[in-house]
């Protein structure tokens, strides 16, 4: 048997051993924490955990916390790998909820070690915020959404791009309509905000409308996302946009008979 053949067999054995080990470990399930209102309520699937530079995990809840009399206004929490949960911020800590409330998505980790996120409500104009939070829980409101060309109601998590800025979407607002259009925006860690694209840029929204999903950054440096409405068939789109705002619709759903290609994408 040649050395080359021996090496190949050794690789296969190691791979099978690794797969067996992974499979056996995957069968063990452990609940690390349960939410009871005081530490938040209803962390949705869109509120994925983000690992900090300290090795702990950070996340958000849309409700709960200590500052609201009904279901609560939401929290940012830290959880250690062994399941110890600490609420590091309760929203509505400021008068008239000027710090925002009801975060609808998880956090993005910045190059500075801080976390960045969005709320869908509260803020100066009541239409959501972009915020920064340190691992120790100090919150800074970077931007207040309003019913204007900046867009409002950001549902999806921010994308921490390779240029150090953050990119996101709003489901409403923009240059062309108040409701059911939306935007793609860029915001720097210092809070400089700019709209890269306003949806419904043409009659009947062939570029799409109502983006609800997070963006991803491709190997080419461009950003990719989906819309739940608009497009050639008014059933949603896949789009590409550069970090400077050059926009292209890549696909319009429901292009095949009986919508065999699907319609109304809600995920990234």
Residue frames as qw, qx, qy, qz and C-alpha x, y, z in Angstrom:
[[0.000, 0.889, 0.458, 0.000, 0.00, 0.00, 0.00],
 [0.427, 0.481, -0.021, 0.766, 1.45, 3.37, -1.03],
 [0.221, -0.234, -0.435, 0.841, 1.97, 6.27, 1.36],
 [0.245, -0.083, -0.233, -0.938, -0.59, 8.25, -0.63],
 [0.577, -0.319, -0.653, -0.372, -3.24, 5.56, -0.09],
 [0.489, -0.314, -0.655, 0.483, -2.42, 5.30, 3.63],
 [0.064, -0.092, -0.188, 0.976, -2.81, 9.07, 3.98],
 [0.417, -0.195, -0.406, -0.789, -6.19, 9.02, 2.28],
 [0.613, -0.357, -0.702, -0.059, -7.44, 6.21, 4.54],
 [0.375, -0.234, -0.520, 0.731, -6.17, 8.02, 7.62],
 [0.138, -0.039, -0.038, -0.989, -8.06, 11.14, 6.55],
 [0.554, -0.279, -0.558, -0.551, -11.27, 9.16, 6.05],
 [0.582, -0.324, -0.694, 0.275, -10.92, 7.48, 9.48],
 [0.202, -0.160, -0.344, 0.903, -10.33, 10.84, 11.15],
 [0.309, -0.131, -0.256, -0.906, -13.33, 12.33, 9.34],
 [0.617, -0.332, -0.651, -0.293, -15.61, 9.45, 10.38],
 [0.484, -0.279, -0.616, 0.555, -14.39, 9.72, 13.96],
 [0.015, -0.049, -0.144, 0.988, -15.12, 13.44, 13.97],
 [0.467, -0.218, -0.433, -0.739, -18.60, 12.92, 12.51],
 [0.618, -0.331, -0.713, 0.032, -19.35, 10.18, 15.08],
 [0.346, -0.218, -0.485, 0.773, -18.17, 12.43, 17.88],
 [0.171, -0.045, -0.067, -0.982, -20.25, 15.37, 16.64],
 [0.549, -0.283, -0.591, -0.518, -23.35, 13.18, 16.25],
 [0.563, -0.349, -0.697, 0.274, -23.07, 11.80, 19.78],
 [0.195, -0.191, -0.336, 0.901, -22.60, 15.25, 21.29],
 [0.257, -0.150, -0.309, -0.903, -25.53, 16.62, 19.28],
 [0.515, -0.387, -0.729, -0.230, -27.87, 14.23, 21.11],
 [0.391, -0.401, -0.568, 0.604, -27.36, 16.02, 24.43],
 [0.044, -0.693, -0.299, -0.655, -29.74, 18.93, 25.03],
 [0.403, -0.375, -0.525, 0.650, -29.46, 21.37, 27.92],
 [0.034, -0.891, -0.328, -0.313, -31.64, 24.41, 28.69],
 [0.484, 0.148, -0.295, 0.810, -29.32, 27.21, 29.76],
 [0.045, 0.141, 0.333, -0.931, -31.89, 29.83, 30.73],
 [0.013, 0.613, 0.770, 0.177, -35.63, 30.48, 30.85],
 [0.013, 0.260, 0.023, 0.965, -37.21, 33.89, 30.45],
 [0.205, -0.506, -0.793, 0.270, -39.76, 34.98, 33.03],
 [0.007, -0.908, -0.355, -0.224, -40.46, 38.62, 32.27],
 [0.415, -0.869, 0.086, 0.256, -38.01, 40.15, 34.71],
 [0.458, -0.421, 0.547, 0.560, -35.14, 39.16, 32.43],
 [0.250, 0.319, -0.501, -0.764, -37.19, 39.69, 29.27],
 [0.682, 0.282, 0.604, -0.301, -39.85, 37.90, 27.26],
 [0.745, 0.584, 0.314, -0.067, -40.12, 36.34, 23.82],
 [0.161, -0.609, 0.568, 0.529, -36.67, 36.27, 22.26],
 [0.810, 0.483, 0.117, -0.310, -37.77, 35.48, 18.68],
 [0.885, 0.099, 0.302, 0.341, -35.83, 33.43, 16.15],
 [0.451, 0.788, 0.028, 0.418, -34.68, 36.66, 14.50],
 [0.304, -0.884, 0.279, -0.221, -32.99, 37.63, 17.79],
 [0.902, 0.140, -0.323, 0.248, -29.99, 35.38, 17.33],
 [0.630, -0.720, 0.064, 0.285, -27.29, 35.42, 19.97],
 [0.505, 0.776, -0.250, 0.282, -24.02, 37.20, 19.24],
 [0.829, -0.320, -0.188, 0.418, -20.76, 36.22, 20.88],
 [0.064, -0.989, 0.127, -0.026, -18.77, 39.07, 22.36],
 [0.464, 0.641, -0.542, 0.283, -15.01, 39.42, 22.55],
 [0.338, -0.494, 0.644, -0.476, -15.26, 38.23, 26.16],
 [0.152, 0.063, -0.984, -0.075, -16.67, 34.85, 25.06],
 [0.281, 0.346, 0.704, -0.553, -20.12, 35.53, 26.50],
 [0.120, 0.418, 0.741, 0.512, -23.28, 35.61, 24.40],
 [0.110, 0.300, 0.239, -0.917, -25.48, 38.69, 24.01],
 [0.020, 0.400, 0.810, 0.428, -29.06, 38.95, 22.83],
 [0.250, -0.084, 0.073, -0.962, -32.32, 40.88, 22.98],
 [0.095, 0.441, 0.884, -0.121, -35.92, 40.27, 23.95],
 [0.011, -0.453, -0.443, -0.774, -38.81, 42.13, 22.37],
 [0.515, -0.686, -0.211, -0.469, -40.78, 42.39, 25.62],
 [0.797, -0.410, -0.343, 0.280, -40.17, 42.13, 29.32],
 [0.391, 0.334, -0.256, 0.819, -37.83, 44.03, 31.57],
 [0.322, -0.439, -0.617, 0.568, -38.41, 46.35, 34.47],
 [0.071, -0.192, -0.021, 0.979, -39.56, 49.63, 32.94],
 [0.389, -0.148, -0.452, -0.789, -43.07, 48.95, 31.61],
 [0.490, -0.118, 0.543, -0.672, -46.27, 48.19, 33.47],
 [0.881, 0.212, 0.025, -0.423, -47.72, 45.68, 30.99],
 [0.979, 0.148, 0.010, 0.138, -45.66, 43.19, 28.99],
 [0.598, -0.546, 0.242, 0.534, -42.53, 45.31, 29.13],
 [0.327, 0.888, -0.136, -0.292, -40.35, 47.13, 26.70],
 [0.867, 0.422, -0.200, 0.173, -37.60, 44.67, 26.00],
 [0.598, -0.721, 0.303, 0.174, -34.08, 43.97, 27.20],
 [0.580, 0.599, -0.543, 0.098, -30.50, 43.36, 26.21],
 [0.829, -0.496, 0.230, -0.115, -29.03, 40.42, 28.12],
 [0.246, 0.611, -0.752, 0.031, -25.76, 38.61, 28.56],
 [0.952, -0.208, 0.095, -0.204, -25.54, 34.86, 29.07],
 [0.194, -0.633, 0.745, 0.084, -22.40, 32.95, 29.98],
 [0.491, 0.241, -0.781, -0.303, -21.65, 29.58, 28.35],
 [0.162, -0.082, -0.937, 0.300, -22.80, 27.85, 31.56],
 [0.208, -0.582, -0.722, -0.312, -26.18, 29.63, 31.52],
 [0.254, -0.542, -0.428, 0.677, -25.90, 32.58, 33.90],
 [0.200, 0.686, 0.461, 0.526, -28.16, 35.38, 32.57],
 [0.240, -0.481, -0.267, 0.800, -27.70, 39.06, 33.35],
 [0.276, 0.856, 0.403, 0.170, -29.91, 41.83, 31.98],
 [0.501, -0.144, 0.007, 0.853, -27.52, 44.60, 31.00],
 [0.095, 0.047, -0.082, -0.991, -30.18, 47.03, 29.78],
 [0.199, 0.565, 0.777, -0.195, -33.93, 47.57, 30.15],
 [0.140, 0.345, 0.408, 0.834, -35.47, 49.70, 27.42],
 [0.283, -0.783, -0.356, -0.424, -37.72, 52.66, 28.24],
 [0.610, -0.346, -0.360, 0.615, -35.15, 53.74, 30.79],
 [0.168, -0.062, 0.026, 0.984, -35.50, 57.33, 29.56],
 [0.321, 0.453, 0.401, -0.729, -38.49, 59.67, 29.58],
 [0.663, 0.531, 0.008, -0.528, -41.08, 58.89, 26.86],
 [0.886, 0.053, 0.425, 0.179, -38.94, 55.87, 25.86],
 [0.308, 0.892, -0.249, -0.219, -36.53, 58.13, 24.02],
 [0.255, -0.512, 0.802, 0.170, -34.02, 55.26, 24.15],
 [0.539, 0.175, -0.662, -0.490, -36.44, 53.14, 22.09],
 [0.574, -0.165, 0.710, -0.373, -38.22, 49.90, 22.90],
 [0.875, 0.272, 0.345, -0.203, -39.15, 46.52, 21.44],
 [0.014, 0.569, -0.718, -0.401, -35.95, 45.40, 19.71],
 [0.880, 0.263, 0.099, -0.384, -37.02, 42.98, 16.98],
 [0.828, 0.451, -0.306, 0.131, -33.65, 41.53, 16.02],
 [0.843, -0.335, -0.092, 0.411, -30.34, 40.40, 17.42],
 [0.211, -0.907, 0.183, 0.316, -27.17, 42.42, 17.84],
 [0.762, 0.563, -0.131, 0.292, -24.21, 43.03, 15.54],
 [0.694, -0.554, 0.044, 0.458, -20.70, 43.07, 16.98],
 [0.328, 0.937, -0.114, 0.042, -18.60, 46.04, 15.93],
 [0.707, 0.398, -0.360, 0.459, -14.85, 46.19, 15.50],
 [0.062, -0.608, 0.388, -0.690, -14.76, 48.26, 18.70],
 [0.218, -0.029, -0.908, 0.356, -16.17, 45.37, 20.77],
 [0.361, 0.186, 0.404, -0.820, -19.52, 47.10, 21.27],
 [0.259, 0.361, 0.885, 0.136, -22.88, 45.83, 20.02],
 [0.206, 0.163, -0.186, -0.947, -25.24, 47.56, 17.62],
 [0.126, 0.369, 0.921, 0.004, -28.96, 47.00, 17.20],
 [0.205, -0.250, -0.320, -0.891, -32.34, 48.44, 16.28],
 [0.211, 0.330, 0.756, -0.525, -35.70, 48.93, 17.96],
 [0.081, 0.429, 0.718, 0.543, -39.00, 49.09, 16.09],
 [0.254, -0.837, -0.429, -0.226, -40.66, 51.53, 18.47],
 [0.505, -0.755, -0.119, 0.401, -39.83, 54.45, 20.71],
 [0.517, 0.104, 0.189, 0.828, -37.12, 56.99, 20.14],
 [0.026, -0.258, -0.099, 0.961, -37.58, 60.70, 19.58],
 [0.418, 0.119, -0.321, -0.842, -40.27, 60.22, 16.92],
 [0.717, -0.009, 0.508, -0.478, -41.74, 56.91, 18.06],
 [0.838, 0.457, -0.141, -0.263, -40.64, 54.99, 14.96],
 [0.967, -0.020, -0.026, 0.252, -37.58, 53.12, 16.21],
 [0.182, -0.906, 0.368, 0.105, -33.90, 53.67, 16.79],
 [0.806, 0.321, -0.401, 0.294, -30.40, 52.48, 16.04],
 [0.522, -0.814, 0.206, -0.154, -28.46, 52.03, 19.26],
 [0.538, 0.441, -0.645, 0.316, -25.00, 51.09, 20.50],
 [0.746, -0.619, 0.067, -0.238, -24.51, 49.18, 23.73],
 [0.136, 0.624, -0.741, 0.210, -21.29, 48.32, 25.52],
 [0.596, -0.054, -0.800, 0.043, -20.78, 44.87, 27.11],
 [0.172, -0.129, -0.672, 0.709, -21.37, 46.54, 30.48],
 [0.029, 0.653, 0.754, -0.066, -24.73, 47.96, 29.38],
 [0.032, -0.560, -0.054, 0.826, -24.15, 51.62, 28.50],
 [0.464, 0.576, 0.637, 0.217, -26.60, 52.54, 25.70],
 [0.041, -0.434, 0.164, 0.885, -26.13, 55.35, 23.18],
 [0.572, 0.647, 0.483, -0.147, -28.91, 56.18, 20.72],
 [0.416, -0.180, 0.470, 0.758, -27.20, 56.70, 17.36],
 [0.136, -0.073, -0.496, -0.855, -30.23, 57.49, 15.21],
 [0.380, 0.344, 0.623, -0.591, -33.96, 58.14, 15.58],
 [0.138, 0.263, 0.785, 0.544, -36.18, 56.94, 12.73],
 [0.276, 0.437, 0.322, -0.793, -39.07, 59.14, 11.65],
 [0.577, 0.541, 0.612, -0.008, -41.79, 59.13, 9.02],
 [0.206, 0.860, -0.218, -0.412, -39.68, 60.77, 6.37],
 [0.686, 0.603, -0.389, -0.119, -37.17, 59.91, 3.67],
 [0.074, -0.566, 0.796, -0.205, -34.90, 58.15, 6.19],
 [0.622, -0.086, -0.755, -0.188, -37.34, 55.25, 6.49],
 [0.415, -0.414, 0.506, -0.633, -38.78, 53.81, 9.68],
 [0.906, -0.143, 0.247, -0.314, -39.68, 50.55, 11.46],
 [0.336, 0.550, -0.763, -0.053, -36.41, 48.59, 11.10],
 [0.927, -0.199, 0.043, -0.315, -37.26, 44.90, 11.61],
 [0.928, 0.206, -0.220, 0.218, -34.05, 43.12, 10.58],
 [0.689, -0.579, 0.082, 0.428, -30.73, 42.95, 12.39],
 [0.160, 0.907, -0.312, -0.233, -27.87, 45.17, 11.30],
 [0.923, 0.249, -0.032, 0.291, -25.04, 43.80, 9.18],
 [0.392, -0.795, 0.305, 0.349, -21.53, 44.59, 10.39],
 [0.774, 0.629, -0.021, 0.072, -19.73, 45.02, 7.08],
 [0.834, -0.013, -0.025, 0.550, -16.04, 44.74, 6.33],
 [0.288, 0.601, 0.000, 0.745, -15.69, 48.52, 6.00],
 [0.233, -0.074, -0.590, 0.769, -16.58, 48.95, 9.68],
 [0.388, -0.056, 0.013, -0.920, -20.00, 50.46, 9.01],
 [0.323, 0.223, 0.874, -0.285, -23.41, 48.88, 9.61],
 [0.284, 0.012, -0.535, -0.795, -26.08, 48.27, 7.00],
 [0.235, 0.273, 0.845, -0.396, -29.76, 47.60, 7.49],
 [0.096, -0.353, -0.661, -0.655, -33.26, 47.93, 6.10],
 [0.308, 0.166, 0.464, -0.814, -36.49, 49.62, 7.07],
 [0.252, 0.361, 0.891, 0.112, -39.86, 48.19, 6.16],
 [0.158, 0.860, 0.485, -0.012, -41.56, 51.56, 5.66],
 [0.106, -0.895, 0.060, 0.429, -40.79, 55.05, 4.49],
 [0.595, 0.018, 0.474, 0.648, -38.17, 56.26, 2.07],
 [0.054, -0.235, 0.229, 0.943, -38.24, 58.81, -0.69],
 [0.218, -0.094, -0.662, -0.711, -41.28, 57.53, -2.57],
 [0.586, -0.484, -0.442, -0.477, -43.94, 56.66, 0.00],
 [0.384, -0.555, 0.483, -0.557, -44.64, 56.54, 3.71],
 [0.774, -0.160, 0.535, -0.297, -46.06, 53.03, 3.94],
 [0.893, 0.206, 0.399, 0.000, -45.05, 49.74, 2.32],
 [0.566, 0.775, -0.268, 0.084, -41.87, 50.89, 0.59],
 [0.845, -0.461, 0.104, 0.249, -38.79, 50.84, 2.80],
 [0.224, 0.899, -0.376, 0.022, -35.09, 51.57, 2.49],
 [0.879, -0.029, -0.203, 0.431, -31.57, 50.20, 2.64],
 [0.128, -0.967, 0.123, -0.182, -29.43, 52.35, 4.92],
 [0.707, 0.208, -0.401, 0.544, -25.88, 52.74, 6.16],
 [0.397, -0.893, 0.031, -0.211, -24.84, 53.98, 9.58],
 [0.478, 0.499, -0.567, 0.449, -21.35, 54.46, 10.98],
 [0.579, -0.311, -0.641, 0.395, -20.35, 53.59, 14.56],
 [0.157, -0.139, -0.269, 0.940, -20.52, 57.32, 15.32],
 [0.257, 0.586, 0.634, -0.434, -24.10, 57.59, 14.05],
 [0.184, 0.424, -0.349, -0.815, -23.71, 59.13, 10.59],
 [0.562, 0.337, 0.736, -0.172, -26.79, 57.88, 8.73],
 [0.244, 0.401, -0.433, -0.770, -27.46, 57.73, 5.00],
 [0.794, 0.317, 0.416, -0.311, -30.09, 56.08, 2.81],
 [0.274, -0.302, 0.748, 0.524, -28.53, 54.00, 0.04],
 [0.142, -0.165, -0.768, -0.602, -31.78, 53.04, -1.68],
 [0.468, 0.160, 0.411, -0.766, -35.46, 53.88, -1.35],
 [0.254, 0.190, 0.926, 0.204, -37.70, 51.10, -2.62],
 [0.334, 0.748, 0.567, -0.089, -40.59, 51.71, -5.02],
 [0.239, -0.479, 0.260, 0.804, -38.23, 53.85, -7.05],
 [0.146, 0.030, -0.627, -0.764, -40.37, 53.20, -10.14],
 [0.654, -0.064, -0.048, -0.752, -44.08, 52.79, -10.79],
 [0.928, -0.103, -0.211, -0.289, -45.50, 49.59, -9.25],
 [0.527, -0.673, 0.509, -0.099, -42.28, 48.97, -7.29],
 [0.902, 0.340, -0.267, -0.018, -40.38, 46.68, -9.72],
 [0.310, 0.560, -0.638, 0.429, -37.31, 47.07, -7.48],
 [0.509, -0.247, -0.782, 0.262, -39.21, 45.49, -4.58],
 [0.323, -0.609, 0.069, -0.721, -40.79, 46.77, -1.38],
 [0.753, -0.535, 0.126, -0.362, -41.04, 46.00, 2.35],
 [0.591, 0.354, -0.679, 0.254, -37.65, 44.41, 3.10],
 [0.725, -0.603, 0.064, -0.327, -37.93, 42.48, 6.38],
 [0.967, -0.083, -0.064, 0.230, -34.80, 40.34, 6.23],
 [0.433, -0.754, 0.285, 0.404, -31.20, 41.03, 7.23],
 [0.547, 0.766, -0.318, -0.111, -28.61, 41.77, 4.59],
 [0.871, -0.256, 0.256, 0.331, -25.54, 39.64, 3.91],
 [0.108, 0.842, -0.399, -0.347, -22.24, 40.71, 2.38],
 [0.948, 0.313, 0.038, 0.033, -20.95, 38.68, -0.52],
 [0.770, -0.222, 0.220, 0.556, -17.36, 37.82, -1.36],
 [0.425, 0.527, 0.298, 0.673, -17.55, 40.59, -3.97],
 [0.191, -0.091, -0.298, 0.931, -18.20, 43.17, -1.24],
 [0.350, -0.285, -0.336, -0.826, -21.77, 43.83, -2.36],
 [0.344, 0.010, 0.689, -0.638, -24.78, 43.43, -0.10],
 [0.320, -0.140, -0.805, -0.479, -27.60, 41.00, -0.87],
 [0.272, 0.109, 0.639, -0.711, -31.14, 40.86, 0.48],
 [0.013, -0.396, -0.864, -0.311, -34.80, 40.11, -0.16],
 [0.315, -0.037, 0.131, -0.939, -38.07, 42.01, -0.17],
 [0.278, 0.249, 0.891, -0.257, -41.46, 40.59, 0.71],
 [0.434, 0.735, 0.445, -0.272, -43.35, 42.71, -1.81],
 [0.228, 0.806, -0.279, -0.469, -42.91, 44.47, -5.11],
 [0.388, -0.210, 0.808, 0.390, -40.97, 43.13, -8.04],
 [0.197, 0.081, -0.634, -0.744, -42.22, 42.32, -11.51],
 [0.439, -0.321, -0.779, -0.312, -45.01, 40.16, -10.08],
 [0.395, -0.589, 0.153, -0.688, -45.54, 41.96, -6.77],
 [0.927, -0.304, -0.204, -0.087, -44.45, 38.84, -4.86],
 [0.623, -0.705, 0.267, 0.209, -41.01, 39.90, -3.67],
 [0.593, 0.741, -0.294, 0.112, -37.46, 40.06, -4.96],
 [0.796, -0.340, 0.053, 0.499, -33.82, 39.23, -4.41],
 [0.276, 0.950, -0.030, 0.141, -31.61, 42.29, -4.81],
 [0.749, -0.061, -0.086, 0.654, -27.97, 43.35, -4.80],
 [0.003, 0.986, 0.059, 0.159, -26.70, 46.72, -3.64],
 [0.627, 0.323, -0.333, 0.626, -23.19, 48.11, -3.35],
 [0.454, -0.518, -0.431, 0.583, -21.98, 49.92, -0.24],
 [0.099, -0.179, 0.094, 0.974, -22.28, 53.13, -2.24],
 [0.451, 0.419, 0.401, -0.678, -25.89, 52.47, -3.26],
 [0.355, 0.294, -0.641, -0.613, -25.69, 50.97, -6.76],
 [0.613, 0.056, 0.623, -0.482, -28.80, 48.80, -6.88],
 [0.390, 0.193, -0.728, -0.530, -29.92, 45.87, -9.03],
 [0.811, -0.050, 0.316, -0.489, -32.91, 43.53, -8.81],
 [0.065, -0.367, 0.905, 0.205, -31.60, 39.99, -9.34],
 [0.150, -0.209, -0.939, -0.228, -34.88, 38.07, -9.31],
 [0.493, -0.123, 0.104, -0.855, -38.62, 38.64, -9.02],
 [0.233, 0.019, 0.950, -0.207, -40.57, 35.81, -7.39],
 [0.567, 0.467, 0.579, -0.354, -43.67, 34.11, -8.76],
 [0.221, 0.564, -0.490, -0.627, -42.13, 34.17, -12.23],
 [0.106, 0.078, -0.957, -0.259, -43.11, 30.54, -12.84],
 [0.545, -0.307, -0.522, -0.580, -46.54, 28.98, -13.29],
 [0.729, -0.551, -0.381, -0.139, -48.44, 28.65, -10.01],
 [0.211, -0.857, 0.379, -0.278, -45.55, 30.40, -8.26],
 [0.971, -0.035, -0.193, 0.137, -43.46, 27.22, -8.33],
 [0.531, 0.400, -0.342, 0.664, -40.45, 29.38, -7.52],
 [0.396, -0.468, -0.565, 0.553, -42.12, 30.64, -4.32],
 [0.016, 0.740, 0.227, 0.633, -43.20, 34.09, -3.26],
 [0.399, -0.832, 0.018, -0.385, -42.99, 36.69, -0.48],
 [0.722, 0.083, -0.506, 0.464, -39.56, 35.81, 1.00],
 [0.451, -0.864, -0.064, -0.214, -39.24, 36.82, 4.64],
 [0.806, -0.471, 0.141, 0.329, -35.71, 35.56, 5.38],
 [0.054, -0.822, 0.416, 0.385, -32.25, 36.74, 4.50]]
